[in-house]
Amino acid sequence: MSGRYQIVVLPGDGIGPEITEAGLLVLEAAARDGGFEIETELLPAGAVAIEAYGDPLPTHVLEAALGADAVLLGAVGLAHPPPLGEPRPEEAILRLRVALGAFVDLRRGRCLPGLEHVSALRPELASRVDMIVVREVAGGIFYGEPRGLERTEGRRVAVDTCRYDEQEIRRVVEVACQIATTRDGRVCSVDKANVMYTGRLWREVATEVAAEHGDVEVEHLLVDAAAARMVADPASFDVVVTENLFGDILSDTLAGVVGSSAMVPSASVGGRTGLFEPIHGSAPDIAGRGSANPVGMMLALVGLLAIGLGEHAAAAAVEGALLAAVAGGARTADIAQRGERALTSREFTECVIQELAARPRPVVA
């Protein structure tokens, strides 16, 4: 047996509980086949926690997350943002990242073999898309002070402050360069150095870090140019590193390029405990129908197993089983072509589990 792990599970809102259930079934199967044990604790976060406790991340939930080996999140959010000044479900994610010491978020976007048709690109172009967005998630405009809502001469004024120090930039660019050495060795650092002081500092520090990695090719792009190129020529990117707000936007742009945010995973890491999730929202309009696409959750499990727990063989097995299920025709309604049978979330999950069971089990010492 490799180990025994404690996973805090936050199903969240909307379709969150449905895709979380799918993910846990696959995780349990991977643990059985991999010879390790998983203990899970399901706790509320997001809108359901606000409704029950008046807080999107109650104290007891945060304490449990801090003591876990990994945190698995479904999705949080409401159909419409709450009024200014009221708690937001998304605060759960922001506060969790800070408490867990996560400073970098990894989001890999690719067109899975057999699903090139989901992308707006021609299949021969879509098949070449495989990039990682390395996003700084501990600083920037999401956390800078001062921030808030005030009244000035009877008018409402909202303030958000973007702030970075060089160490925050250095450590995330360092991660990007390290990842690039395991891939094609190319890093694109994205900023807004032409108009923002934080962008100028970002470019200076990124240049300094790049000089320490002679085996990595680093280029700099302004965020607007990067967004345009990500749509026009996404295969030209390998590893993209950028600040918090730009990373949020560009990773969702990448999801659009590959066809759906339902197929992009997220790993917020840097501290002892990582936070793993698909990047899609809670999609309350389809909640309860059993049609949610669990691909992003399955890929998030790959990250949880490999990065969070160090169970690399199990991570590879889950990824292989997912790819095999897709290659065998497993499709939920959002990724099915005309004439293909659309599976429910549960049916899709069963296909992955069947493929997982058919794979050779690793030899456990």
NORHU-V964009 format. One record per pair of residues at least 24 apart in sequence whose C-alpha atoms are under 10 Angstrom apart, sorted by the first residue. I is the first residue (numbers start at 1). J is the second residue. D is the distance in Angstrom with one decimal. If there is no record, write none. Layout:
<<I:J:D> <I:J:D>>
This chain:
<<1:31:9.8> <1:32:9.8> <1:34:8.0> <1:35:4.8> <1:36:5.1> <1:37:8.0> <1:364:6.6> <1:365:7.6> <2:31:9.6> <2:34:7.9> <2:35:6.2> <2:36:5.1> <2:37:8.2> <2:310:9.8> <2:311:8.1> <2:364:7.3> <2:365:8.3> <3:31:9.7> <3:34:9.8> <3:35:7.9> <3:36:5.0> <3:37:6.3> <3:38:8.6> <3:309:9.2> <3:311:9.2> <4:31:9.5> <4:35:9.5> <4:36:5.9> <4:37:4.6> <4:38:5.9> <4:39:7.5> <4:69:9.5> <4:309:9.7> <5:31:9.9> <5:36:8.0> <5:37:6.2> <5:38:5.0> <5:39:6.0> <5:40:8.4> <5:68:7.9> <5:69:6.1> <5:70:8.2> <5:309:7.7> <6:37:8.7> <6:38:6.1> <6:39:4.9> <6:40:6.0> <6:41:7.8> <6:64:9.7> <6:65:9.5> <6:67:8.3> <6:68:5.3> <6:69:5.4> <6:70:7.0> <6:71:8.9> <6:309:9.9> <7:38:7.0> <7:39:6.0> <7:40:4.8> <7:41:6.5> <7:42:8.7> <7:64:9.3> <7:65:8.2> <7:67:9.2> <7:68:5.6> <7:69:5.9> <7:70:5.1> <7:71:5.7> <7:72:7.1> <7:273:9.8> <7:304:9.7> <7:308:10.0> <7:309:9.9> <8:39:8.4> <8:40:5.7> <8:41:5.0> <8:42:6.2> <8:43:7.3> <8:61:8.6> <8:62:9.7> <8:64:6.9> <8:65:5.8> <8:66:9.2> <8:67:8.8> <8:68:6.1> <8:69:8.0> <8:70:6.5> <8:71:4.8> <8:72:6.3> <8:73:8.5> <8:275:9.5> <9:39:10.0> <9:40:6.5> <9:41:5.8> <9:42:4.7> <9:43:6.2> <9:44:8.5> <9:45:9.5> <9:61:9.8> <9:64:9.9> <9:65:8.7> <9:68:9.8> <9:70:8.7> <9:71:5.9> <9:72:4.8> <9:73:6.0> <9:74:8.0> <9:275:9.9> <9:276:9.8> <10:41:8.4> <10:42:5.9> <10:43:5.3> <10:44:5.8> <10:45:6.0> <10:46:8.7> <10:61:8.9> <10:65:9.5> <10:71:7.5> <10:72:6.1> <10:73:4.7> <10:74:6.2> <10:75:8.2> <10:76:9.1> <10:277:9.7> <11:42:7.2> <11:43:7.4> <11:44:7.0> <11:45:7.5> <11:46:9.1> <11:48:9.5> <11:72:8.0> <11:73:5.7> <11:74:4.5> <11:75:6.6> <11:76:8.1> <11:277:10.0> <12:42:9.8> <12:43:8.5> <12:44:6.2> <12:45:5.3> <12:46:5.7> <12:47:7.2> <12:48:6.6> <12:49:8.2> <12:56:9.6> <12:73:7.1> <12:74:5.7> <12:75:5.2> <12:76:5.0> <12:77:8.0> <12:89:8.9> <12:92:9.7> <12:282:7.9> <13:44:9.0> <13:45:8.1> <13:46:6.7> <13:47:6.3> <13:48:6.4> <13:49:9.3> <13:74:7.7> <13:75:5.8> <13:76:4.9> <13:77:6.2> <13:78:7.5> <13:89:8.8> <13:281:8.9> <13:282:5.7> <13:283:8.5> <13:284:7.7> <13:287:8.8> <14:47:9.3> <14:48:9.5> <14:74:9.1> <14:75:7.3> <14:76:7.4> <14:77:7.6> <14:78:7.8> <14:79:8.8> <14:281:8.4> <14:282:4.6> <14:283:5.8> <14:284:4.4> <14:285:7.9> <14:286:7.8> <14:287:5.1> <14:288:7.9> <15:74:7.7> <15:75:7.1> <15:76:8.9> <15:280:9.8> <15:281:8.3> <15:282:5.3> <15:283:6.1> <15:284:6.5> <15:285:8.9> <15:286:7.1> <15:287:4.7> <15:288:7.0> <15:289:8.9> <15:290:8.5> <15:291:9.1> <15:292:6.6> <15:293:9.4> <15:294:9.8> <16:73:7.8> <16:74:4.2> <16:75:4.5> <16:76:7.0> <16:77:9.5> <16:277:9.9> <16:278:9.7> <16:280:9.5> <16:281:8.3> <16:282:5.9> <16:283:8.5> <16:284:9.2> <16:287:8.3> <16:292:9.1> <16:294:9.9> <16:297:9.7> <17:73:9.3> <17:74:6.4> <17:75:8.0> <17:282:9.4> <17:287:9.0> <17:288:9.2> <18:74:8.2> <18:75:9.9> <18:287:7.9> <18:288:7.6> <18:289:9.3> <18:290:7.1> <18:291:9.0> <18:292:7.3> <18:293:9.4> <18:294:8.5> <18:345:7.7> <18:346:8.7> <19:73:9.6> <19:74:6.5> <19:75:8.7> <19:278:9.3> <19:290:9.1> <19:291:9.6> <19:292:6.8> <19:293:7.4> <19:294:5.4> <19:295:8.9> <19:296:8.9> <19:297:6.6> <19:298:8.9> <19:345:7.4> <19:346:9.0> <19:349:9.4> <20:72:8.1> <20:73:7.4> <20:74:5.3> <20:75:8.7> <20:277:9.3> <20:278:9.9> <20:294:8.3> <20:297:7.3> <20:298:9.5> <21:74:9.0> <21:294:9.5> <21:297:9.9> <21:345:9.5> <21:346:8.7> <21:349:9.5> <22:292:9.9> <22:293:9.7> <22:294:6.8> <22:295:9.7> <22:297:8.0> <22:298:8.2> <22:345:7.1> <22:346:6.5> <22:347:9.5> <22:348:8.7> <22:349:5.9> <22:350:8.7> <22:352:9.9> <22:353:10.0> <23:72:9.1> <23:74:9.0> <23:294:7.4> <23:295:9.2> <23:296:9.5> <23:297:6.0> <23:298:6.0> <23:299:9.4> <23:300:8.8> <23:301:7.1> <23:349:8.0> <24:72:9.3> <24:297:9.5> <24:298:9.3> <24:301:8.9> <24:349:10.0> <25:346:9.5> <25:349:7.7> <25:350:8.7> <25:352:9.8> <25:353:7.9> <26:297:9.9> <26:298:7.7> <26:301:8.4> <26:318:7.7> <26:321:9.8> <26:322:9.9> <26:349:7.2> <26:350:8.5> <26:352:7.4> <26:353:6.1> <26:354:9.8> <26:356:8.4> <27:298:8.7> <27:301:7.1> <27:302:9.3> <27:304:9.6> <27:305:8.7> <27:314:9.1> <27:315:9.6> <27:318:8.3> <27:353:9.4> <28:353:9.7> <29:314:9.7> <29:318:9.2> <29:352:9.9> <29:353:6.8> <29:354:9.6> <29:356:7.7> <29:357:7.9> <30:301:9.9> <30:305:9.3> <30:311:9.9> <30:313:9.5> <30:314:5.9> <30:315:8.1> <30:317:7.5> <30:318:6.9> <30:353:8.5> <30:356:7.4> <30:357:8.7> <30:361:9.7> <31:305:9.5> <31:311:9.3> <31:314:7.3> <32:314:9.7> <32:357:9.8> <32:361:9.8> <33:314:7.9> <33:317:9.3> <33:356:8.4> <33:357:7.6> <33:359:9.3> <33:360:9.0> <33:361:6.1> <33:362:7.8> <34:311:8.2> <34:312:9.8> <34:313:7.5> <34:314:5.8> <34:315:9.5> <34:317:9.0> <34:361:6.8> <34:362:6.5> <34:363:8.5> <34:364:7.7> <35:314:9.3> <35:361:9.1> <35:362:8.5> <35:363:9.0> <35:364:6.9> <35:365:9.8> <36:311:9.0> <36:314:9.6> <36:364:9.5> <39:68:9.8> <40:68:9.4> <40:70:9.9> <40:71:9.5> <40:72:9.6> <41:65:9.5> <41:68:9.4> <41:71:9.7> <42:72:9.5> <42:73:10.0> <43:73:10.0> <44:92:10.0> <45:73:8.8> <45:74:9.6> <45:75:9.1> <45:76:7.3> <45:77:9.8> <45:89:7.5> <45:90:9.1> <45:91:9.4> <45:92:6.3> <45:93:8.7> <46:75:8.2> <46:76:5.0> <46:77:6.4> <46:78:8.8> <46:87:9.3> <46:88:7.5> <46:89:3.9> <46:90:6.3> <46:91:7.5> <46:92:5.8> <46:93:8.3> <47:76:6.7> <47:77:6.2> <47:78:6.8> <47:87:8.8> <47:88:7.4> <47:89:4.9> <47:90:8.4> <47:91:9.9> <47:92:9.2> <48:76:8.6> <48:77:9.2> <48:78:9.8> <48:89:8.3> <49:76:10.0> <49:89:8.2> <49:92:9.3> <50:87:7.4> <50:88:8.3> <50:89:7.3> <50:92:9.9> <54:86:9.8> <54:87:7.8> <55:87:6.9> <55:88:8.7> <55:89:8.4> <55:91:9.1> <55:92:8.5> <56:87:7.1> <56:88:7.0> <56:89:5.3> <56:90:7.6> <56:91:6.5> <56:92:5.2> <56:93:9.0> <56:95:9.4> <57:89:8.4> <57:90:9.5> <57:91:7.6> <57:92:5.0> <57:93:8.4> <57:94:9.9> <57:95:7.7> <57:96:7.9> <58:92:8.8> <61:96:9.8> <62:92:9.2> <62:95:8.9> <62:96:7.2> <62:99:7.9> <62:100:9.1> <63:99:9.5> <65:96:8.2> <65:99:9.0> <65:100:7.9> <65:273:7.9> <65:274:9.4> <65:275:9.1> <66:96:9.0> <66:99:7.5> <66:100:6.4> <66:101:9.7> <66:272:8.6> <66:273:7.0> <66:274:9.7> <67:100:9.7> <67:272:9.4> <67:273:8.1> <68:272:9.1> <68:273:6.7> <68:274:9.1> <69:272:7.7> <69:273:5.6> <69:274:7.7> <69:275:9.7> <69:304:9.5> <69:308:7.0> <69:309:7.0> <70:100:9.9> <70:269:9.9> <70:272:8.6> <70:273:5.2> <70:274:5.3> <70:275:6.3> <70:276:7.7> <70:304:7.0> <70:305:9.1> <70:307:9.5> <70:308:5.9> <70:309:7.4> <71:96:9.5> <71:100:9.7> <71:267:9.9> <71:268:9.8> <71:273:7.2> <71:274:6.2> <71:275:4.8> <71:276:6.2> <71:277:8.6> <71:304:8.3> <71:308:8.8> <72:267:9.7> <72:274:8.6> <72:275:6.1> <72:276:5.0> <72:277:6.0> <72:278:9.4> <72:297:9.1> <72:300:8.3> <72:301:8.2> <72:304:7.8> <73:266:9.9> <73:275:7.2> <73:276:6.2> <73:277:5.0> <73:278:7.8> <73:279:9.8> <73:297:8.8> <73:300:9.3> <74:276:8.8> <74:277:6.1> <74:278:7.0> <74:279:9.1> <74:280:9.0> <74:281:8.8> <74:282:8.0> <74:294:9.9> <74:296:9.9> <74:297:7.6> <74:300:10.0> <75:277:7.6> <75:278:7.6> <75:279:7.9> <75:280:7.0> <75:281:5.6> <75:282:4.9> <75:283:8.6> <75:297:9.9> <76:280:9.2> <76:281:6.5> <76:282:5.5> <76:283:9.2> <76:284:9.9> <77:281:6.7> <77:282:5.6> <77:283:8.3> <77:284:8.5> <78:281:8.9> <78:282:7.2> <78:283:8.3> <78:284:7.2> <79:281:9.5> <79:282:8.1> <79:283:7.4> <79:284:6.2> <79:285:7.8> <80:284:10.0> <84:148:9.4> <84:149:7.9> <84:158:9.6> <85:148:8.5> <85:149:7.6> <90:281:9.9> <93:268:9.8> <93:275:8.8> <94:137:8.3> <94:138:8.4> <94:142:8.2> <94:143:8.7> <95:138:9.7> <95:143:9.8> <96:268:9.6> <96:274:9.7> <96:275:8.0> <97:137:7.5> <97:138:7.1> <97:268:6.9> <97:269:8.1> <97:270:9.3> <97:271:9.1> <97:273:9.6> <97:274:8.4> <97:275:7.4> <98:137:8.4> <98:138:6.3> <98:139:9.2> <98:143:9.6> <98:271:9.4> <99:138:9.9> <99:271:9.0> <99:273:9.7> <100:268:9.1> <100:269:8.2> <100:270:8.2> <100:271:5.8> <100:272:7.1> <100:273:6.1> <100:274:7.1> <100:275:8.1> <101:137:9.9> <101:138:8.0> <101:268:9.2> <101:269:7.5> <101:270:6.0> <101:271:4.4> <101:272:7.5> <101:273:8.0> <101:274:8.6> <102:136:9.1> <102:137:7.2> <102:138:6.8> <102:267:9.3> <102:268:5.6> <102:269:4.5> <102:270:4.4> <102:271:5.2> <102:272:8.5> <102:273:8.0> <102:274:6.9> <102:275:8.0> <103:135:8.4> <103:136:5.8> <103:137:5.1> <103:138:4.7> <103:139:7.9> <103:168:8.0> <103:169:9.9> <103:171:8.4> <103:172:7.3> <103:244:9.7> <103:268:7.1> <103:269:6.4> <103:270:5.5> <103:271:7.8> <104:133:9.9> <104:134:6.6> <104:135:5.6> <104:136:4.7> <104:137:5.4> <104:138:7.3> <104:139:10.0> <104:168:9.7> <104:171:8.7> <104:172:6.1> <104:173:9.5> <104:175:8.1> <104:176:9.5> <104:241:9.7> <104:242:9.9> <104:243:9.5> <104:244:9.0> <104:267:8.1> <104:268:5.7> <104:269:5.7> <104:270:6.3> <104:271:9.6> <105:132:9.9> <105:133:7.9> <105:134:5.8> <105:135:5.0> <105:136:6.3> <105:137:6.3> <105:138:9.4> <105:172:9.1> <105:241:9.9> <105:244:9.1> <105:247:8.8> <105:248:9.6> <105:265:10.0> <105:266:6.5> <105:267:5.4> <105:268:4.2> <105:269:6.3> <105:270:8.7> <105:274:9.7> <105:275:9.1> <105:276:9.4> <106:132:6.6> <106:133:5.9> <106:134:5.0> <106:135:6.5> <106:136:9.1> <106:137:9.9> <106:175:9.7> <106:176:9.3> <106:239:10.0> <106:240:9.9> <106:241:9.5> <106:247:9.8> <106:251:9.4> <106:265:8.1> <106:266:5.7> <106:267:5.1> <106:268:6.5> <106:269:8.0> <106:276:9.7> <106:303:9.3> <107:131:8.3> <107:132:5.4> <107:133:5.2> <107:134:6.7> <107:135:8.0> <107:239:10.0> <107:240:9.8> <107:247:9.4> <107:248:9.9> <107:251:6.9> <107:252:9.6> <107:254:9.2> <107:255:9.5> <107:264:6.7> <107:265:5.8> <107:266:4.9> <107:267:6.8> <107:268:9.0> <107:278:9.2> <107:279:8.4> <107:300:9.4> <107:303:9.9> <108:132:4.2> <108:133:6.3> <108:134:8.7> <108:238:9.9> <108:239:9.1> <108:251:8.5> <108:254:8.8> <108:255:9.2> <108:263:9.4> <108:264:6.3> <108:265:6.6> <108:266:7.6> <108:267:9.4> <108:299:9.2> <108:300:9.9> <109:133:8.0> <109:251:8.0> <109:252:9.5> <109:253:9.9> <109:254:6.2> <109:255:6.4> <109:256:9.5> <109:257:8.5> <109:258:6.7> <109:259:9.7> <109:260:9.8> <109:261:9.2> <109:263:7.7> <109:264:5.6> <109:265:7.9> <109:266:9.9> <110:234:9.9> <110:235:9.6> <110:254:8.5> <110:255:8.5> <110:257:8.7> <110:258:6.0> <110:259:9.3> <110:263:8.4> <110:264:7.9> <111:255:9.6> <111:257:8.7> <111:258:5.3> <111:259:7.8> <111:260:9.7> <111:263:8.6> <111:264:9.7> <112:258:8.6> <112:263:8.8> <112:295:9.9> <112:322:9.6> <112:323:7.1> <112:326:8.0> <112:327:8.9> <113:323:7.3> <113:324:9.3> <113:326:7.7> <113:327:6.8> <114:323:8.7> <114:324:9.7> <114:326:6.5> <114:327:5.6> <114:328:8.7> <114:329:8.1> <114:330:9.8> <115:258:8.9> <115:259:8.8> <115:326:7.7> <115:327:8.5> <115:329:9.6> <115:331:9.1> <115:335:7.3> <115:336:8.7> <115:337:9.5> <116:258:7.8> <116:259:8.3> <116:335:9.7> <117:258:9.3> <117:259:8.2> <117:335:8.2> <117:336:9.0> <117:337:7.9> <118:256:9.6> <118:257:9.1> <118:258:6.9> <118:259:4.8> <118:260:7.5> <118:334:8.5> <118:335:6.1> <118:336:8.4> <118:337:8.6> <119:255:9.2> <119:256:7.5> <119:257:5.9> <119:258:4.8> <119:259:4.1> <119:260:7.8> <119:335:9.7> <120:231:9.6> <120:256:8.2> <120:257:6.6> <120:258:7.5> <120:259:6.6> <121:231:9.0> <121:232:9.1> <121:233:9.7> <121:234:9.7> <121:257:7.4> <121:258:8.2> <121:259:8.8> <125:233:8.7> <125:234:8.7> <125:235:7.5> <126:233:10.0> <126:234:8.6> <126:235:8.1> <126:257:8.2> <126:258:7.0> <126:259:9.4> <127:235:8.9> <127:258:9.2> <128:234:8.4> <128:235:5.6> <128:236:9.0> <129:230:9.9> <129:233:9.0> <129:234:6.1> <129:235:4.7> <129:236:8.3> <129:237:8.2> <129:238:8.7> <129:254:9.4> <129:257:8.6> <129:258:7.5> <130:234:8.3> <130:235:6.8> <130:236:9.4> <130:237:7.9> <130:238:6.9> <130:239:9.1> <130:254:9.7> <130:258:9.0> <131:183:9.6> <131:234:8.1> <131:235:7.7> <131:236:9.0> <131:237:6.1> <131:238:4.7> <131:239:5.7> <131:240:7.5> <131:251:9.9> <131:254:8.5> <132:176:8.9> <132:179:8.9> <132:180:9.2> <132:183:10.0> <132:187:9.7> <132:237:8.5> <132:238:6.5> <132:239:4.9> <132:240:6.2> <132:241:8.4> <132:251:8.7> <132:254:9.3> <133:176:8.6> <133:187:9.8> <133:188:9.5> <133:237:9.5> <133:238:8.6> <133:239:6.0> <133:240:4.7> <133:241:5.9> <133:242:7.8> <133:247:7.0> <133:248:9.3> <133:250:7.8> <133:251:6.3> <133:254:8.6> <133:266:9.7> <134:172:7.4> <134:173:8.1> <134:175:7.9> <134:176:6.2> <134:177:9.9> <134:179:9.2> <134:187:9.8> <134:188:10.0> <134:189:9.5> <134:239:7.1> <134:240:5.9> <134:241:4.6> <134:242:6.5> <134:243:8.6> <134:244:9.6> <134:247:7.4> <134:251:9.0> <134:267:9.8> <134:268:9.9> <135:172:7.5> <135:173:9.2> <135:175:10.0> <135:176:9.1> <135:240:8.2> <135:241:5.9> <135:242:5.3> <135:243:5.8> <135:244:5.9> <135:245:8.6> <135:246:8.1> <135:247:4.9> <135:248:7.4> <135:250:9.3> <135:251:8.5> <135:268:9.0> <136:168:7.9> <136:169:7.7> <136:171:9.0> <136:172:6.1> <136:173:8.8> <136:241:7.9> <136:242:6.4> <136:243:4.9> <136:244:4.9> <136:245:8.6> <136:246:9.3> <136:247:7.3> <136:248:9.4> <136:268:9.3> <137:168:9.5> <137:172:9.2> <137:242:9.7> <137:243:7.4> <137:244:5.2> <137:245:8.6> <137:247:8.6> <137:248:9.1> <137:268:7.8> <137:269:9.4> <138:164:9.6> <138:168:7.9> <138:243:9.4> <138:244:7.6> <138:268:9.9> <138:270:10.0> <139:163:6.9> <139:164:6.4> <139:165:8.8> <139:168:7.3> <139:169:9.2> <139:243:8.1> <139:244:6.8> <139:245:9.5> <140:164:5.9> <140:165:9.4> <140:168:9.4> <140:198:8.7> <140:243:6.8> <140:244:5.8> <140:245:7.2> <140:246:9.8> <141:243:9.2> <141:244:7.3> <141:245:6.8> <142:244:7.4> <142:245:7.3> <143:244:9.6> <162:196:9.4> <162:197:9.5> <162:198:7.4> <162:244:9.6> <162:245:9.3> <163:197:9.1> <163:198:6.7> <164:197:9.4> <164:198:6.2> <164:199:9.2> <164:201:8.2> <164:202:8.2> <164:243:9.0> <165:198:8.5> <165:201:8.2> <165:202:8.9> <165:205:9.8> <166:198:9.5> <166:201:7.2> <166:202:7.5> <166:204:9.1> <166:205:6.5> <166:206:9.3> <167:205:8.7> <168:202:9.5> <168:205:9.8> <168:243:9.6> <169:198:9.8> <169:201:8.5> <169:202:6.3> <169:203:9.2> <169:204:9.8> <169:205:6.8> <169:206:7.3> <169:209:9.5> <169:241:9.8> <169:242:8.8> <169:243:8.0> <170:202:8.5> <170:204:9.9> <170:205:6.2> <170:206:6.7> <170:207:9.8> <170:208:8.6> <170:209:6.6> <170:210:9.8> <171:205:10.0> <171:206:9.7> <171:209:9.0> <171:270:9.7> <172:206:9.3> <172:209:9.9> <172:241:7.6> <172:242:8.3> <172:243:8.9> <172:270:9.5> <173:202:9.3> <173:205:8.5> <173:206:6.2> <173:207:9.4> <173:208:9.8> <173:209:6.9> <173:210:8.1> <173:240:9.5> <173:241:6.5> <173:242:8.1> <173:243:9.8> <174:206:8.5> <174:209:6.6> <174:210:8.2> <174:212:9.3> <174:213:8.9> <174:241:9.7> <175:241:8.9> <175:270:9.7> <176:210:9.9> <176:216:9.8> <176:239:6.7> <176:240:7.5> <176:241:6.2> <176:242:9.5> <177:206:9.9> <177:209:8.4> <177:210:7.4> <177:212:9.5> <177:213:7.1> <177:214:10.0> <177:215:9.1> <177:216:6.6> <177:217:8.9> <177:218:8.6> <177:239:8.3> <177:240:9.8> <177:241:9.0> <178:213:8.7> <178:216:8.8> <179:216:9.9> <179:238:9.8> <179:239:7.7> <180:215:9.2> <180:216:6.8> <180:217:8.8> <180:218:9.8> <180:238:7.6> <180:239:6.3> <180:240:9.5> <181:213:9.1> <181:215:7.3> <181:216:6.7> <181:217:9.8> <183:238:7.6> <183:239:8.5> <184:216:8.6> <184:217:9.2> <184:237:9.6> <184:238:6.6> <184:239:8.5> <185:213:9.9> <185:214:10.0> <185:215:6.9> <185:216:4.8> <185:217:6.1> <185:218:8.6> <185:238:7.8> <185:239:8.2> <186:215:9.1> <186:216:5.8> <186:217:4.8> <186:218:6.0> <186:219:8.1> <186:236:9.6> <186:237:7.6> <186:238:5.8> <186:239:6.2> <186:240:8.6> <187:216:7.1> <187:217:6.1> <187:218:4.8> <187:219:6.5> <187:220:8.6> <187:237:7.8> <187:238:6.5> <187:239:4.8> <187:240:5.7> <187:241:7.1> <188:217:8.4> <188:218:5.7> <188:219:4.9> <188:220:5.7> <188:221:7.0> <188:226:8.8> <188:236:9.9> <188:237:7.2> <188:238:7.7> <188:239:6.2> <188:240:4.8> <188:241:6.2> <188:242:8.5> <189:218:7.1> <189:219:6.2> <189:220:4.9> <189:221:6.3> <189:222:8.6> <189:223:9.2> <189:226:9.3> <189:239:8.6> <189:240:5.9> <189:241:4.9> <189:242:5.9> <189:243:9.2> <190:219:8.6> <190:220:5.9> <190:221:5.0> <190:222:5.6> <190:223:5.5> <190:224:9.1> <190:225:9.0> <190:226:7.0> <190:227:9.6> <190:240:7.2> <190:241:6.2> <190:242:5.0> <190:243:7.7> <190:246:7.9> <190:247:8.7> <190:250:9.7> <191:220:7.6> <191:221:6.5> <191:222:5.1> <191:223:5.5> <191:224:9.0> <191:225:9.9> <191:226:9.1> <191:241:9.1> <191:242:6.5> <191:243:7.3> <191:246:7.8> <191:247:9.9> <192:220:9.9> <192:221:8.1> <192:222:5.1> <192:223:5.9> <192:224:8.2> <192:225:9.9> <192:242:10.0> <192:243:9.9> <192:246:9.2> <193:220:9.6> <193:221:9.0> <193:222:6.9> <193:223:9.2> <194:222:7.8> <195:222:10.0> <198:243:9.3> <199:223:9.8> <199:242:9.7> <199:243:8.8> <202:242:8.5> <202:243:8.3> <203:242:9.9> <206:241:9.3> <206:242:9.7> <223:247:9.5> <223:249:9.7> <223:250:8.5> <224:250:9.8> <226:250:8.3> <227:251:9.9> <227:253:7.4> <227:254:9.0> <228:253:9.8> <230:254:7.0> <230:257:7.9> <231:256:8.7> <231:257:6.5> <231:258:10.0> <232:257:9.4> <233:257:9.9> <234:258:9.4> <248:279:9.7> <251:279:8.8> <252:279:8.1> <252:280:8.8> <255:279:8.8> <255:280:9.1> <259:334:9.7> <259:335:8.6> <260:293:9.6> <260:296:9.4> <260:334:8.6> <260:335:8.7> <261:293:9.8> <261:295:9.7> <261:296:7.6> <262:292:8.4> <262:293:6.1> <262:294:7.1> <262:295:6.4> <262:296:5.1> <262:297:8.0> <262:334:9.2> <262:335:9.8> <263:293:7.9> <263:294:7.8> <263:295:5.2> <263:296:4.2> <263:297:7.9> <263:298:8.8> <263:299:7.7> <263:300:9.5> <263:335:10.0> <264:295:7.8> <264:296:5.0> <264:297:8.3> <264:298:9.6> <264:299:7.3> <264:300:8.0> <265:295:8.6> <265:296:5.1> <265:297:6.7> <265:298:8.2> <265:299:5.6> <265:300:4.8> <265:301:8.5> <265:302:9.0> <265:303:8.1> <266:296:8.5> <266:297:9.1> <266:299:8.6> <266:300:6.2> <266:301:9.7> <266:303:8.0> <266:304:9.6> <267:300:7.1> <267:301:9.5> <267:302:9.9> <267:303:6.5> <267:304:7.6> <267:307:8.4> <267:308:8.8> <268:303:9.9> <268:308:9.9> <269:307:8.4> <269:308:8.3> <272:308:8.6> <273:307:9.8> <273:308:7.0> <273:309:9.3> <274:303:9.4> <274:304:7.6> <274:307:8.0> <274:308:5.8> <274:309:9.2> <275:300:9.4> <275:303:9.6> <275:304:7.9> <275:308:8.3> <276:300:5.7> <276:301:7.3> <276:302:9.4> <276:303:7.1> <276:304:6.0> <276:305:9.8> <276:307:9.7> <276:308:8.5> <277:301:8.0> <277:303:9.1> <277:304:8.9> <289:344:8.5> <289:345:9.1> <290:332:9.6> <290:343:9.1> <290:344:5.5> <290:345:5.5> <290:346:7.2> <290:347:9.5> <291:332:6.5> <291:333:6.7> <291:334:8.3> <291:342:8.6> <291:343:7.5> <291:344:4.9> <291:345:5.3> <291:346:8.5> <291:347:9.7> <291:348:9.6> <292:332:7.3> <292:333:8.2> <292:334:8.3> <292:343:9.7> <292:344:7.5> <292:345:5.7> <292:346:9.3> <292:348:9.9> <293:331:8.4> <293:332:5.9> <293:333:7.9> <293:334:7.3> <293:335:8.3> <293:343:9.4> <293:344:8.3> <293:345:6.2> <293:346:9.8> <293:348:8.4> <293:349:9.6> <294:332:8.5> <294:344:9.8> <294:345:6.5> <294:346:9.0> <294:348:7.9> <294:349:7.6> <295:322:7.8> <295:323:9.8> <295:326:9.5> <295:331:9.7> <295:332:9.4> <295:345:9.5> <295:348:9.1> <295:349:9.1> <295:352:10.0> <298:322:7.4> <298:349:9.0> <298:352:9.1> <313:361:9.1> <313:362:7.0> <313:363:9.8> <314:356:9.6> <314:361:9.1> <314:362:8.3> <317:355:9.1> <317:356:6.5> <317:357:9.4> <317:359:7.2> <317:360:8.8> <317:361:8.7> <317:362:9.2> <318:352:7.9> <318:353:8.6> <318:355:8.8> <318:356:6.5> <318:359:9.6> <319:352:9.3> <319:356:9.1> <320:352:9.1> <320:355:8.2> <320:356:7.8> <320:359:8.5> <321:351:8.5> <321:352:5.5> <321:353:7.3> <321:354:8.0> <321:355:4.9> <321:356:5.0> <321:357:8.6> <321:358:8.6> <321:359:7.7> <322:348:9.4> <322:349:8.9> <322:351:8.3> <322:352:5.4> <322:353:8.6> <322:354:9.9> <322:355:7.6> <322:356:8.1> <323:352:8.5> <323:355:9.2> <324:351:9.0> <324:352:7.7> <324:354:9.9> <324:355:6.7> <324:356:9.0> <325:349:9.1> <325:350:9.4> <325:351:5.8> <325:352:5.5> <325:353:8.9> <325:354:8.5> <325:355:6.5> <325:356:9.2> <326:351:8.8> <326:352:8.5> <328:355:9.7>>
